[in-house]
Amino acid sequence: TLLSAFRDMQGVRDATLFGQTIHILADQSLSEDDFVNQESGEPGSVQVRPITPSLEDVFVTLSRAEELNHQDTSVSTTMTASQKQPEKEVQASPGDESAPEQKPSARRPAAERHTPGIMAGFWAILVKEFSHVRREPSTLLFVFAVPVLQTLIFGFAIDTQIEKIPTVIFNLDGRASSRELQDAFANTRTFQIIEPVYNHEDFRNAFESGRAKVGVTIPPDYSDRLLKGEQVAVQVLIDGSDSQVATTALNASNLLGFNLSTSMTKSFAENLNVVPARDAEGQPALPVEIRPRLLYNPDLDSSHFFVPGLVGIILQLVTLFLTSFAIVRERELGTLEQLFVTPVSKSGLLLGKLAPYALIGFVETLIVLTLMVFFFGVPIHGSLWELLLLALLFLICGLGLGMLVSTVARTQLQAIQFAFLIMLPSVLLSGFMFPRSQMPLPIYLVTFIIPVTYFLEILRGIVLRGADLVDLLPYVSGLTLCCIAIIGISLKRFQKQLS
């Protein structure tokens, strides 16, 4: 056929059908007569004329040149500014059946003629992606900062071994034997005596405020009963809201009582007719009986600890992402520029943008609290109105965090990255999953700049322990300071301009 004949000619780079004509990309060494003489039919049945190369012709030529690594330097491409390769268009006469009526099988598939190599375009795409990463410093920050942060938190800050549980001891005896028991608690790595307690009111406040997780009450007749050879009971109150800490304290206190009783028994080992102590029925017994009692969560149900904390995490997540996305999306779509040229003040713009999300966050608070009470069975022992008031304060802080992210991020992708950087320490270092008291001192100090740290203590204090504002005053003050600082920095960074 005519198309096959042209493709087999020396110097022809490509030949394809375009309607009633054949487009040929050929070397400049070929003339029009060479194509006319290729047809053995009637004279004048083939007309040849040069045409300007199209963009498709240029693409095909460059692709071929890349594929062949420019081995054939005699081929003239069509992209040089000083030289253009003429493309010849061959048109067959109506009586010629060879050109326009080619069977589909006579064509070579385009995939066979233009099959790219396995690594075709690899370097071009590689350079493009590195250039994109270089233009996005936030991507590098996210790629390198997050793994480092995760490694430090999980490898250094988080310790699943519970030690130094805050403990208060109410010693009603005060004599040598009771002081020995007090020292026994202090000398363990599990308990840490945080402050002296001299009355029942201070003892109760230490628990309700969350300062103490364990409270030991030594009865006034502790020394007398030991001297009489009677068993004496020591009450150990344990805050059961955190099941991990409570379980550790429960096991450690029982072990301490057993070891103390064993040491007292050694002096009686030589005389079998004498026992160190007897119980109320006169039967031999250990001298010291530890009677632990779990408060606030006697069944050590983990949901009582995690669900109230989950309320704070969800509220920060919702307000942070919604607020940051709302402002960044306006910047990406260009509508923020339209708002800037309107006679709207900065405070009016911000309040108008944040008020809907504050309302959404407050409704979300009610929904999550309802699920907590009726679905998970975690009752609110404190004042609901105080909880909602402090939740509103935390919502304002969360909106400020979202606004702060929007002043740093320029795209929604950057907003996601920065929001993730904020949420990671909020989940791992706030006390939501791991006790803050077990963290190293530098990490423990960092937790005080995380707003959700204070709100989790407020939530657990009101929901589980029935604490009031006086008991939670340190946490309320800390949350208020964080809120003022975040809102102030956000307002200072947010300017009514596109910079």
C-alpha positions as CSV (number, residue, x, y, z in Angstrom):
1,T,0.0,0.0,0.0
2,L,1.0,3.6,-0.4
3,L,1.2,4.3,3.4
4,S,3.4,1.2,3.9
5,A,5.6,2.1,1.0
6,F,6.3,5.6,2.4
7,R,7.1,4.2,5.8
8,D,9.6,1.8,4.3
9,M,11.4,4.6,2.4
10,Q,14.9,5.5,3.6
11,G,14.9,8.9,5.4
12,V,11.2,8.8,6.4
13,R,10.9,9.3,10.1
14,D,7.1,8.9,10.4
15,A,4.0,8.6,8.2
16,T,0.4,8.8,9.4
17,L,-3.0,9.2,7.8
18,F,-4.7,12.6,8.3
19,G,-8.1,12.3,6.6
20,Q,-7.6,12.0,2.8
21,T,-3.9,12.8,3.1
22,I,-0.7,11.3,4.5
23,H,1.6,13.3,6.7
24,I,5.2,12.4,6.4
25,L,8.1,13.5,8.6
26,A,11.3,13.0,6.5
27,D,14.9,14.1,6.2
28,Q,15.7,17.2,4.2
29,S,17.7,15.0,1.8
30,L,14.4,13.7,0.3
31,S,12.7,15.7,-2.4
32,E,9.2,15.8,-3.7
33,D,10.1,13.7,-6.7
34,D,11.3,10.9,-4.5
35,F,7.7,10.6,-3.1
36,V,6.1,10.9,-6.5
37,N,8.3,8.3,-8.0
38,Q,7.5,5.9,-5.1
39,E,4.0,5.6,-6.6
40,S,3.8,3.3,-9.6
41,G,0.2,4.2,-10.5
42,E,-1.1,6.8,-12.9
43,P,1.0,10.0,-13.3
44,G,-0.4,12.9,-11.2
45,S,-2.1,10.5,-8.8
46,V,0.2,11.7,-6.0
47,Q,0.6,15.4,-5.0
48,V,3.4,16.4,-2.6
49,R,3.7,19.8,-0.8
50,P,5.7,20.8,2.3
51,I,3.8,22.0,5.4
52,T,4.8,23.6,8.8
53,P,5.3,21.1,11.6
54,S,2.6,21.0,14.2
55,L,3.0,20.8,18.0
56,E,2.2,17.1,17.8
57,D,5.0,16.6,15.3
58,V,7.4,18.4,17.6
59,F,6.4,16.2,20.5
60,V,6.8,13.0,18.5
61,T,10.2,14.1,17.2
62,L,11.5,15.0,20.7
63,S,10.1,11.8,22.2
64,R,11.9,9.8,19.6
65,A,15.1,11.8,20.1
66,E,14.9,11.1,23.9
67,E,14.2,7.4,23.3
68,L,17.2,7.0,20.9
69,N,19.4,9.2,23.1
70,H,20.1,11.3,20.0
71,Q,22.2,8.6,18.4
72,D,21.1,9.6,14.9
73,T,22.6,13.1,14.6
74,S,21.8,13.3,10.9
75,V,18.1,13.6,11.6
76,S,16.9,17.2,11.6
77,T,14.4,18.0,14.3
78,T,11.7,20.5,14.0
79,M,12.4,22.5,17.2
80,T,15.4,24.6,16.5
81,A,14.9,28.3,16.2
82,S,17.1,28.7,13.2
83,Q,16.1,25.6,11.3
84,K,12.7,24.0,10.7
85,Q,12.3,20.5,9.3
86,P,9.6,20.7,6.6
87,E,6.9,18.1,6.8
88,K,5.6,16.8,3.5
89,E,1.9,16.2,2.9
90,V,1.1,13.6,0.3
91,Q,-2.4,13.7,-1.2
92,A,-3.7,10.9,-3.3
93,S,-6.1,11.5,-6.2
94,P,-9.7,10.3,-5.8
95,G,-9.0,7.4,-8.1
96,D,-6.2,6.1,-6.0
97,E,-7.6,3.4,-3.7
98,S,-4.3,2.8,-2.0
99,A,-4.1,5.8,0.3
100,P,-7.5,6.7,1.7
101,E,-8.9,3.2,1.9
102,Q,-6.2,1.5,3.9
103,K,-7.3,-1.4,6.0
104,P,-6.8,-0.9,9.8
105,S,-4.4,-3.9,9.7
106,A,-2.1,-2.1,7.4
107,R,-1.2,0.4,10.1
108,R,1.4,-0.2,12.8
109,P,-0.1,0.6,16.2
110,A,1.1,3.8,17.8
111,A,2.2,1.9,20.9
112,E,4.6,-0.1,18.8
113,R,6.0,3.0,17.1
114,H,6.3,5.2,20.2
115,T,6.9,2.8,23.1
116,P,8.9,4.8,25.8
117,G,11.7,3.3,27.8
118,I,11.2,2.1,31.3
119,M,13.0,5.1,32.8
120,A,11.8,7.6,30.2
121,G,11.4,11.1,31.8
122,F,12.7,9.9,35.1
123,W,15.3,12.7,35.6
124,A,12.9,15.4,34.5
125,I,10.2,14.3,37.0
126,L,12.9,13.9,39.7
127,V,14.2,17.4,39.2
128,K,10.7,18.8,39.2
129,E,9.8,17.1,42.5
130,F,13.0,18.3,44.2
131,S,12.2,21.8,43.0
132,H,8.7,21.6,44.4
133,V,10.0,20.4,47.8
134,R,12.6,23.2,47.8
135,R,9.8,25.8,47.2
136,E,7.8,24.3,50.1
137,P,9.9,24.6,53.3
138,S,6.9,23.5,55.4
139,T,7.1,20.1,53.7
140,L,10.7,19.7,54.9
141,L,9.7,20.8,58.4
142,F,6.8,18.3,58.5
143,V,9.0,15.5,57.1
144,F,11.9,15.9,59.5
145,A,10.2,17.4,62.6
146,V,7.5,14.9,63.0
147,P,9.7,11.8,63.1
148,V,12.1,13.5,65.5
149,L,9.2,14.6,67.7
150,Q,7.7,11.1,67.7
151,T,11.1,9.5,68.5
152,L,11.7,11.9,71.4
153,I,8.2,11.5,72.9
154,F,8.0,7.7,72.6
155,G,11.7,7.0,73.4
156,F,12.4,9.5,76.1
157,A,9.2,11.2,77.4
158,I,6.9,8.3,77.7
159,D,7.5,5.8,80.4
160,T,4.8,3.2,81.0
161,Q,6.3,2.2,84.4
162,I,4.4,4.1,87.0
163,E,6.5,5.7,89.8
164,K,6.4,8.6,92.2
165,I,2.6,8.6,92.6
166,P,1.7,11.8,94.5
167,T,0.8,10.7,98.0
168,V,-0.4,12.4,101.2
169,I,-0.2,10.7,104.7
170,F,-2.5,11.7,107.5
171,N,-0.7,10.4,110.6
172,L,-3.0,10.4,113.6
173,D,-0.6,8.5,115.8
174,G,2.7,10.4,115.5
175,R,4.8,7.9,117.5
176,A,7.9,5.9,116.3
177,S,6.0,2.9,114.9
178,S,3.7,5.2,112.8
179,R,6.7,7.2,111.5
180,E,8.3,3.9,110.4
181,L,5.3,3.1,108.4
182,Q,5.3,6.6,106.9
183,D,9.0,6.3,106.0
184,A,8.2,2.9,104.4
185,F,5.8,4.6,102.0
186,A,8.3,7.4,101.3
187,N,11.2,5.1,100.6
188,T,9.5,3.2,97.9
189,R,9.8,4.3,94.2
190,T,6.1,4.0,93.8
191,F,4.9,6.6,96.2
192,Q,6.1,10.2,96.7
193,I,5.0,12.2,99.7
194,I,4.1,15.6,98.4
195,E,2.9,17.5,101.5
196,P,2.1,17.0,105.2
197,V,-1.6,16.7,106.0
198,Y,-2.9,17.5,109.6
199,N,-6.7,17.5,109.3
200,H,-9.5,15.8,107.3
201,E,-10.3,18.9,105.3
202,D,-6.8,19.2,103.8
203,F,-6.8,15.4,103.2
204,R,-10.1,15.7,101.2
205,N,-8.9,18.8,99.2
206,A,-5.7,17.0,98.2
207,F,-7.8,14.4,96.5
208,E,-10.5,16.6,95.0
209,S,-8.0,19.0,93.5
210,G,-6.0,16.2,91.9
211,R,-2.8,17.0,93.7
212,A,-2.7,13.6,95.4
213,K,-3.6,10.2,93.9
214,V,-3.0,8.2,97.1
215,G,-3.9,9.0,100.7
216,V,-2.8,7.0,103.7
217,T,-4.6,7.3,107.1
218,I,-2.6,6.0,110.1
219,P,-5.1,5.4,113.0
220,P,-4.3,7.0,116.4
221,D,-4.0,3.6,118.1
222,Y,-1.5,2.2,115.6
223,S,1.4,1.9,118.1
224,D,-0.8,0.7,121.0
225,R,-2.3,-2.1,119.0
226,L,1.1,-3.3,117.8
227,L,2.5,-3.3,121.4
228,K,-0.6,-5.3,122.5
229,G,0.0,-7.9,119.7
230,E,-3.2,-6.9,117.9
231,Q,-3.7,-6.5,114.2
232,V,-4.0,-2.9,113.1
233,A,-5.7,-1.7,109.9
234,V,-4.2,1.2,107.8
235,Q,-6.6,2.7,105.3
236,V,-5.1,3.6,101.9
237,L,-7.4,5.7,99.6
238,I,-6.6,5.5,95.9
239,D,-7.8,7.7,93.1
240,G,-9.2,5.2,90.7
241,S,-9.9,7.6,87.9
242,D,-6.7,6.6,86.2
243,S,-6.8,2.8,86.1
244,Q,-3.1,2.5,85.4
245,V,-2.0,4.6,88.4
246,A,-4.6,3.0,90.6
247,T,-3.6,-0.5,89.8
248,T,0.0,0.2,90.5
249,A,-0.8,1.9,93.8
250,L,-3.1,-0.9,94.8
251,N,-0.5,-3.6,94.2
252,A,2.4,-1.6,95.7
253,S,0.5,-0.8,98.9
254,N,-0.5,-4.4,99.5
255,L,3.1,-5.5,98.9
256,L,4.4,-2.9,101.3
257,G,2.0,-4.1,104.0
258,F,3.0,-7.7,103.5
259,N,6.8,-6.9,103.6
260,L,6.4,-4.7,106.7
261,S,4.5,-7.5,108.5
262,T,7.0,-10.1,107.5
263,S,9.9,-8.0,108.9
264,M,8.0,-7.7,112.2
265,T,7.4,-11.4,112.3
266,K,11.1,-12.3,112.2
267,S,11.7,-11.5,115.9
268,F,9.1,-14.1,116.8
269,A,10.4,-16.9,114.6
270,E,12.4,-18.6,117.4
271,N,9.4,-19.0,119.7
272,L,6.6,-20.9,118.0
273,N,4.3,-20.4,120.9
274,V,4.2,-16.7,120.4
275,V,2.7,-15.0,117.4
276,P,3.3,-11.3,116.5
277,A,-0.3,-10.3,116.3
278,R,-3.9,-11.7,116.4
279,D,-7.0,-10.5,114.6
280,A,-10.3,-9.6,116.3
281,E,-11.2,-13.2,116.7
282,G,-7.9,-14.1,118.4
283,Q,-6.5,-15.9,115.4
284,P,-2.9,-15.4,114.3
285,A,-2.6,-12.6,111.8
286,L,-0.2,-10.2,110.2
287,P,0.6,-7.2,112.4
288,V,-0.2,-4.6,109.7
289,E,-3.2,-5.0,107.5
290,I,-3.4,-2.6,104.5
291,R,-7.0,-1.9,103.6
292,P,-7.0,-0.1,100.2
293,R,-10.1,1.6,98.9
294,L,-10.6,2.8,95.4
295,L,-12.3,6.2,95.0
296,Y,-14.2,7.7,92.0
297,N,-13.7,4.6,89.9
298,P,-13.9,1.5,92.1
299,D,-14.2,-0.9,89.2
300,L,-11.1,0.5,87.5
301,D,-13.0,1.0,84.3
302,S,-10.6,2.6,81.8
303,S,-13.5,4.4,80.1
304,H,-14.0,6.6,83.2
305,F,-10.5,7.9,82.7
306,F,-10.2,8.1,78.9
307,V,-13.7,9.3,77.9
308,P,-13.6,12.6,79.8
309,G,-10.1,13.3,78.4
310,L,-11.4,12.4,75.0
311,V,-13.9,15.3,75.2
312,G,-11.0,17.8,75.4
313,I,-9.1,16.1,72.6
314,I,-12.1,16.1,70.3
315,L,-13.0,19.8,71.0
316,Q,-9.4,20.9,70.2
317,L,-9.4,18.8,67.1
318,V,-12.7,20.2,65.8
319,T,-12.0,23.9,66.6
320,L,-8.3,23.8,65.4
321,F,-9.0,22.2,62.0
322,L,-12.3,24.0,61.2
323,T,-10.9,27.5,62.0
324,S,-7.5,27.1,60.3
325,F,-9.1,25.6,57.1
326,A,-11.8,28.3,57.0
327,I,-9.2,31.2,56.7
328,V,-6.7,29.3,54.6
329,R,-9.4,28.3,52.1
330,E,-10.4,31.9,51.7
331,R,-6.8,32.8,51.0
332,E,-6.5,29.9,48.4
333,L,-9.7,30.8,46.6
334,G,-8.8,34.5,46.5
335,T,-11.9,35.6,48.4
336,L,-9.8,36.8,51.4
337,E,-8.5,39.5,49.2
338,Q,-12.0,40.6,48.4
339,L,-12.7,40.8,52.1
340,F,-9.6,42.9,52.7
341,V,-10.8,45.6,50.3
342,T,-14.2,45.9,51.9
343,P,-14.8,48.3,54.8
344,V,-14.7,45.5,57.4
345,S,-12.6,45.9,60.4
346,K,-10.1,43.2,61.5
347,S,-12.0,42.4,64.6
348,G,-15.3,42.3,62.7
349,L,-13.7,39.9,60.1
350,L,-12.3,37.6,62.8
351,L,-15.4,37.5,64.9
352,G,-17.5,36.9,61.9
353,K,-15.3,34.0,60.8
354,L,-14.9,32.4,64.3
355,A,-18.4,32.8,65.8
356,P,-20.0,30.0,63.7
357,Y,-17.2,27.6,64.6
358,A,-17.5,28.5,68.3
359,L,-21.2,27.6,68.1
360,I,-20.4,24.4,66.3
361,G,-17.8,23.5,68.9
362,F,-20.2,24.2,71.8
363,V,-22.8,22.0,70.2
364,E,-20.1,19.4,69.8
365,T,-19.4,19.7,73.5
366,L,-23.0,18.9,74.4
367,I,-23.1,15.9,72.1
368,V,-19.9,14.4,73.4
369,L,-20.9,15.0,77.0
370,T,-24.3,13.4,76.4
371,L,-22.6,10.3,74.9
372,M,-20.2,10.2,77.8
373,V,-23.0,10.1,80.4
374,F,-25.7,8.0,78.6
375,F,-23.6,5.7,76.4
376,F,-20.4,5.1,78.4
377,G,-22.1,5.5,81.8
378,V,-19.7,8.1,83.2
379,P,-21.7,10.5,85.5
380,I,-20.8,14.1,86.1
381,H,-20.3,14.4,89.8
382,G,-19.5,18.2,89.8
383,S,-21.4,21.2,88.5
384,L,-22.5,21.0,84.9
385,W,-22.7,24.8,84.5
386,E,-19.1,25.2,85.7
387,L,-18.0,22.5,83.2
388,L,-19.8,24.2,80.3
389,L,-18.4,27.6,81.3
390,L,-14.8,26.3,81.3
391,A,-15.4,24.3,78.1
392,L,-16.4,27.7,76.5
393,L,-13.1,29.1,77.6
394,F,-11.2,26.1,76.1
395,L,-13.2,26.6,72.8
396,I,-12.0,30.1,72.6
397,C,-8.4,28.9,73.1
398,G,-8.9,26.3,70.4
399,L,-10.2,28.9,68.0
400,G,-7.2,31.0,68.7
401,L,-4.9,28.0,67.9
402,G,-6.7,27.6,64.6
403,M,-6.3,31.2,63.8
404,L,-2.6,31.1,64.7
405,V,-2.2,28.2,62.2
406,S,-4.0,30.1,59.5
407,T,-1.5,33.0,59.9
408,V,1.4,30.6,59.3
409,A,0.0,28.2,56.6
410,R,-0.6,29.4,53.1
411,T,-2.4,26.3,51.7
412,Q,-4.8,23.8,53.2
413,L,-2.0,21.1,53.0
414,Q,0.2,23.3,55.1
415,A,-2.7,23.9,57.5
416,I,-3.1,20.1,57.9
417,Q,0.7,19.7,58.6
418,F,0.8,22.4,61.2
419,A,-2.4,21.3,62.9
420,F,-0.9,17.7,63.1
421,L,2.2,19.1,64.7
422,I,0.0,20.7,67.4
423,M,-2.2,17.7,68.0
424,L,0.6,15.2,68.4
425,P,2.0,16.7,71.6
426,S,-1.5,17.5,72.7
427,V,-2.5,13.8,72.7
428,L,0.8,12.3,74.0
429,L,2.0,14.9,76.5
430,S,-1.2,16.3,78.0
431,G,-1.9,13.4,80.3
432,F,-4.6,12.0,78.1
433,M,-2.8,8.7,77.6
434,F,0.3,8.7,79.9
435,P,0.7,10.3,83.3
436,R,2.6,13.5,83.2
437,S,4.2,12.9,86.6
438,Q,6.2,10.1,85.1
439,M,7.8,12.2,82.4
440,P,11.3,13.7,82.7
441,L,11.5,17.2,84.1
442,P,12.2,19.0,80.8
443,I,9.3,17.3,79.1
444,Y,7.1,17.8,82.2
445,L,7.8,21.5,82.0
446,V,6.8,21.6,78.3
447,T,3.4,20.2,79.2
448,F,2.5,23.4,80.9
449,I,2.4,25.3,77.6
450,I,-0.2,22.9,76.1
451,P,-3.7,24.2,76.7
452,V,-5.4,20.8,76.6
453,T,-3.3,19.8,79.6
454,Y,-5.3,22.1,81.9
455,F,-8.6,21.3,80.4
456,L,-8.1,17.6,80.9
457,E,-7.5,18.2,84.6
458,I,-10.6,20.3,84.8
459,L,-12.7,17.7,83.0
460,R,-11.6,14.9,85.2
461,G,-11.8,17.0,88.3
462,I,-15.4,18.0,87.7
463,V,-16.7,14.8,86.1
464,L,-14.9,12.2,88.3
465,R,-14.1,13.9,91.6
466,G,-16.8,16.5,91.8
467,A,-14.3,19.3,92.3
468,D,-15.3,22.9,92.3
469,L,-13.6,26.1,91.0
470,V,-11.6,26.6,94.1
471,D,-10.1,23.1,93.8
472,L,-9.4,23.6,90.2
473,L,-8.1,27.2,90.5
474,P,-4.5,26.4,89.3
475,Y,-5.7,24.7,86.2
476,V,-8.3,27.4,85.4
477,S,-5.6,30.0,85.8
478,G,-3.2,28.1,83.5
479,L,-5.9,27.7,80.8
480,T,-6.8,31.4,81.0
481,L,-3.2,32.4,80.6
482,C,-2.8,30.1,77.6
483,C,-5.9,31.5,76.0
484,I,-4.8,35.1,76.5
485,A,-1.3,34.4,75.0
486,I,-2.6,32.4,72.0
487,I,-5.3,35.0,71.1
488,G,-2.8,37.8,71.5
489,I,-0.2,36.3,69.3
490,S,-2.8,35.3,66.7
491,L,-4.3,38.9,66.5
492,K,-0.8,40.3,66.2
493,R,0.1,38.0,63.4
494,F,-3.2,38.4,61.6
495,Q,-3.0,41.5,59.5
496,K,-5.6,42.9,57.2
497,Q,-3.4,42.3,54.2
498,L,-2.2,39.4,52.0
499,S,1.3,39.2,53.2
